[in-house]
Amino acid sequence: MTLKTHCRVREITVGANGMVDGVVYYDADGVEHRQTAHVVVLACNGIGTPRLLLNSTSKHFPDGLANRSGLVGKHLMFHPYAMILGVFDEPLDGYKVPPAAAS
Ligand SMILES: Cc1cc2nc3c(=O)[nH]c(=O)nc-3n(C[C@H](O)[C@H](O)[C@H](O)COP(=O)(O)OP(=O)(O)OC[C@H]3O[C@@H](n4cnc5c(N)ncnc54)[C@H](O)[C@@H]3O)c2cc1C
């Protein structure tokens, strides 16, 4: 296996038969490369994954890969996180509870 670090994939490419056949990516110096592949594993989390699918338009997939429903990139949800810090005179034993709980 060759691991290429500090590279950013721009799009997943599709061949004439409608099957994924590689990616186009930029290396650490911003130079564009093409990598052919029989299989592409996409695991870029909740934002990067739909971003790449939507960037990957082609004759077979004009609205992006896996997006025939038009729902890729829609309905993304975050769990909001709020935190308040304070200093108390007495020990509150906050370490005994999960961080999201009021302690
Ligand atoms: C603040 C925070 C706290 C969390 N706490 C917890 C917790 O306590 N317990 C828990 O179970 N989970 C927690 N999570 C969730 C957990 O971190 C994620 O679910 C998990 O890391 C997802 O793994 P992943 O491999 O799918 O994606 P990631 O670990 O996000 O990996 C995606 C990778 O894809 C790369 N990438 C994206 N786009 C491109 C591109 N175009 N080209 C090349 N590479 C690209 C990114 O740089 C990244 O390295 C937390 C997340 C956050 C943000």
PDBQT file of the ligand as one rigid body, heavy atoms in Angstrom, charges set to zero:
ROOT
HETATM    1  C1  LIG A 201     -15.453  17.828  19.077  1.00  0.00    +0.000 C 
HETATM    2  C2  LIG A 201     -15.832  16.393  18.782  1.00  0.00    +0.000 A 
HETATM    3  C3  LIG A 201     -15.957  15.498  19.819  1.00  0.00    +0.000 A 
HETATM    4  C4  LIG A 201     -16.301  14.170  19.559  1.00  0.00    +0.000 A 
HETATM    5  N1  LIG A 201     -16.403  13.319  20.620  1.00  0.00    +0.000 NA
HETATM    6  C5  LIG A 201     -16.690  12.019  20.383  1.00  0.00    +0.000 A 
HETATM    7  C6  LIG A 201     -16.739  11.081  21.473  1.00  0.00    +0.000 A 
HETATM    8  O1  LIG A 201     -16.519  11.419  22.635  1.00  0.00    +0.000 OA
HETATM    9  N2  LIG A 201     -17.027   9.800  21.191  1.00  0.00    +0.000 N 
HETATM   10  C7  LIG A 201     -17.276   9.367  19.916  1.00  0.00    +0.000 A 
HETATM   11  O2  LIG A 201     -17.513   8.165  19.712  1.00  0.00    +0.000 OA
HETATM   12  N3  LIG A 201     -17.227  10.236  18.880  1.00  0.00    +0.000 NA
HETATM   13  C8  LIG A 201     -16.950  11.537  19.074  1.00  0.00    +0.000 A 
HETATM   14  N4  LIG A 201     -16.908  12.417  18.039  1.00  0.00    +0.000 N 
HETATM   15  C9  LIG A 201     -17.254  11.910  16.716  1.00  0.00    +0.000 C 
HETATM   16  C10 LIG A 201     -16.064  11.186  16.066  1.00  0.00    +0.000 C 
HETATM   17  O3  LIG A 201     -14.919  12.006  16.168  1.00  0.00    +0.000 OA
HETATM   18  C11 LIG A 201     -16.415  10.928  14.610  1.00  0.00    +0.000 C 
HETATM   19  O4  LIG A 201     -17.654  10.259  14.524  1.00  0.00    +0.000 OA
HETATM   20  C12 LIG A 201     -15.345  10.075  13.942  1.00  0.00    +0.000 C 
HETATM   21  O5  LIG A 201     -14.083  10.682  14.065  1.00  0.00    +0.000 OA
HETATM   22  C13 LIG A 201     -15.692   9.929  12.482  1.00  0.00    +0.000 C 
HETATM   23  O6  LIG A 201     -14.654   9.157  11.878  1.00  0.00    +0.000 OA
HETATM   24  P1  LIG A 201     -14.488   9.166  10.345  1.00  0.00    +0.000 P 
HETATM   25  O7  LIG A 201     -13.308   8.296  10.028  1.00  0.00    +0.000 OA
HETATM   26  O8  LIG A 201     -15.793   8.869   9.692  1.00  0.00    +0.000 OA
HETATM   27  O9  LIG A 201     -14.174  10.681   9.969  1.00  0.00    +0.000 OA
HETATM   28  P2  LIG A 201     -12.932  11.600  10.396  1.00  0.00    +0.000 P 
HETATM   29  O10 LIG A 201     -12.206  11.075  11.573  1.00  0.00    +0.000 OA
HETATM   30  O11 LIG A 201     -13.469  13.004  10.463  1.00  0.00    +0.000 OA
HETATM   31  O12 LIG A 201     -11.977  11.446   9.147  1.00  0.00    +0.000 OA
HETATM   32  C14 LIG A 201     -12.305  12.034   7.895  1.00  0.00    +0.000 C 
HETATM   33  C15 LIG A 201     -10.984  12.364   7.214  1.00  0.00    +0.000 C 
HETATM   34  O13 LIG A 201     -11.244  12.694   5.860  1.00  0.00    +0.000 OA
HETATM   35  C16 LIG A 201     -10.378  13.744   5.502  1.00  0.00    +0.000 C 
HETATM   36  N5  LIG A 201     -10.925  14.429   4.325  1.00  0.00    +0.000 N 
HETATM   37  C17 LIG A 201     -12.055  15.164   4.229  1.00  0.00    +0.000 A 
HETATM   38  N6  LIG A 201     -12.224  15.622   2.976  1.00  0.00    +0.000 NA
HETATM   39  C18 LIG A 201     -11.160  15.169   2.262  1.00  0.00    +0.000 A 
HETATM   40  C19 LIG A 201     -10.752  15.300   0.901  1.00  0.00    +0.000 A 
HETATM   41  N7  LIG A 201     -11.476  16.013   0.011  1.00  0.00    +0.000 N 
HETATM   42  N8  LIG A 201      -9.600  14.716   0.502  1.00  0.00    +0.000 NA
HETATM   43  C20 LIG A 201      -8.862  13.999   1.385  1.00  0.00    +0.000 A 
HETATM   44  N9  LIG A 201      -9.198  13.819   2.684  1.00  0.00    +0.000 NA
HETATM   45  C21 LIG A 201     -10.329  14.404   3.104  1.00  0.00    +0.000 A 
HETATM   46  C22 LIG A 201     -10.321  14.648   6.730  1.00  0.00    +0.000 C 
HETATM   47  O14 LIG A 201      -9.169  15.449   6.682  1.00  0.00    +0.000 OA
HETATM   48  C23 LIG A 201     -10.270  13.574   7.822  1.00  0.00    +0.000 C 
HETATM   49  O15 LIG A 201      -8.952  13.217   8.115  1.00  0.00    +0.000 OA
HETATM   50  C24 LIG A 201     -16.553  13.737  18.248  1.00  0.00    +0.000 A 
HETATM   51  C25 LIG A 201     -16.412  14.638  17.192  1.00  0.00    +0.000 A 
HETATM   52  C26 LIG A 201     -16.070  15.949  17.450  1.00  0.00    +0.000 A 
HETATM   53  C27 LIG A 201     -15.929  16.920  16.289  1.00  0.00    +0.000 C 
ENDROOT
TORSDOF 0
